[in-house]
Amino acid sequence: MSSTLADVSFCIVGLGLMGGSLAAALSRAGCNRVIGVARRQETLARALELGYVSGGTLDLAEGVRQADIVILATPVRDIIAKIAHLGGMLNSGALVLDLGSTKVQICAALDHLPPQIQAVGGHPMCGKDSSGLEEADPELYLDKVFVLCPLERTTVASLDLCNLLLSSIGARPLLLSAERNDELAAAVSHMPYLAAVGLVNAAAELAGTDDLVWQVAASGFRDTTRLAASDVTMMLDILLTNRQAVLEALSRTQAQLSTLRLSLEQEDQNALAALLLTARAQRKELYP
Amino acid sequence: MSSTLADVSFCIVGLGLMGGSLAAALSRAGCNRVIGVARRQETLARALELGYVSGGTLDLAEGVRQADIVILATPVRDIIAKIAHLGGMLNSGALVLDLGSTKVQICAALDHLPPQIQAVGGHPMCGKDSSGLEEADPELYLDKVFVLCPLERTTVASLDLCNLLLSSIGARPLLLSAERNDELAAAVSHMPYLAAVGLVNAAAELAGTDDLVWQVAASGFRDTTRLAASDVTMMLDILLTNRQAVLEALSRTQAQLSTLRLSLEQEDQNALAALLLTARAQRKELYP
């Protein structure tokens, strides 16, 4: 393969927000051979019309047959299901990368690909609360962290190719084990999603007896609950394939809420202030 | 008093984000007599320089002496403390309004003002996670809900004057009892703040053993935890003066998280999906 990506043949499986944005970014970066695989003809037509792909098909086997790099951009359990069928479809030496948010189960599935296939797990730390091709943005990955999880089989050349790909879309690579990705993502992504869901459902409970609840909701509620609008198929797959790490993150957050509760129940102003000040300092350090 | 506000004499006590923004909005709306009361001379100088006030003083009694409308814009417990001293300082017939987020204790304090003083509790549903005069914005109140809590003593004329004030800054009045304000605000504002604090402190706990946590935090974590950056003095006062309603909102949210936890522990996909779909539909309805 050449040291630039112009001649590399890509196949992006799934043209939703993540896959569509990647196709758009690669095409904008000068990649001429970007094939999209979608479930619906209209999606392919629209991706072609937008110039995100150079061709498309509804047939996975046809799409991946000639690809140098196959990128799986569907929900996590769909990625796992597709990997099981990919082995016989791929060029020898093809590289499989995915965009799924949980990596332990996906990397385990990738491990079972035939040995002549290269593979790396991927987890871009970006997204939107809206989904679908129309939401795709060629700059979605720009300056964002993109976790790469090498497998035992992953060669230096394959990792270099991934880094070249990330560089062409402006993403910042971060090498992690699949286990570590899943634990960290549970804490800063999957748990915040559950908190947003819990806040909305708790407020809805009150709205059952007081219909003015939503009129009083302002920008704080809007931002804190933004993730609750995420695509449910995507999130359900994430939660169910990262169950243990999510439960641990949930335990930590539940314990923090119990501690906050106790200090408020006891009107322990010093303890409560200490908890609030710690969080504020941490948040300010993270987002100055 | 005239039917416009141009000749009304205002005194805004506290020139932070909320008071500074109100002063800026009133001045922009053509009010010529806006006196600010602050703790520091530099704040007064800066507010004058920015054209937010027409005059200022460090002395509460001097500031409120000639005011037709006094607006208290400091943290809740400071508002309550100041109300106790206001009675003897005010013009007969002056109107006291406040911007505190919790209203039961403030309105109870306002009830003890001398009978010739008019008073209305106020709670603007807007803000920022940053505080101080430099963050003030004359458009902060524009199109935002502004809760008004009339007292027993509140006359129609006083409420009309409040509505005129709100209209001049572009805010949308919502009449609520103090009790109802506090219950609703606990659900959509104070509880989301506690959730943000809990999420940050839980992630920080993990960061104690894995220093890459913050590198993986993306826009979802940023938005969900935005409120954790709020001013702690302000939030501590809010939580401690709205303890019972916040504890009830906390109970509802903790129950929702326990329900989510159970469905995930049991891998009950249908139950989990139902919870996520309910939250998503509600959130999408609220913010289409």
Interface residues (C-beta under 8 A of the other chain):
Chain A: M125 C126 G127 K144 V145 V147 L174 L176 R180 N181 E183 L184 A185 A187 V188 S189 M191 P192 Y193 L194 A195 A196 V197 G198 L199 V200 N201 A202 A203 A204 E205 L206 D210 L212 V213 W214 Q215 V216 A217 A218 S219 G220 F221 R222 D223 T224 T225 R226 L227 A228 A229 S230 V232 M235 L236 L239 L240 R243 V246 L247 A249 L250 R252 T253 Q254 A255 Q256 L257 S258 L260 R261 L264 E265 E267 Q269 L272 A273 L275 L276 L277 T278 A279 R280 Q282 R283 K284 L286 Y287
Chain B: M125 C126 G127 K144 V145 V147 L174 L176 R180 N181 E183 L184 A185 A187 V188 S189 M191 P192 Y193 L194 A195 A196 V197 G198 L199 V200 N201 A202 A203 A204 E205 L206 D210 L212 V213 W214 Q215 V216 A217 A218 S219 G220 F221 R222 D223 T224 T225 R226 L227 A228 A229 S230 V232 M235 L236 L239 L240 R243 V246 L247 A249 L250 R252 T253 Q254 A255 Q256 L257 S258 L260 R261 L264 E265 E267 Q269 L272 A273 L275 L276 L277 T278 A279 R280 Q282 R283 K284 L286 Y287
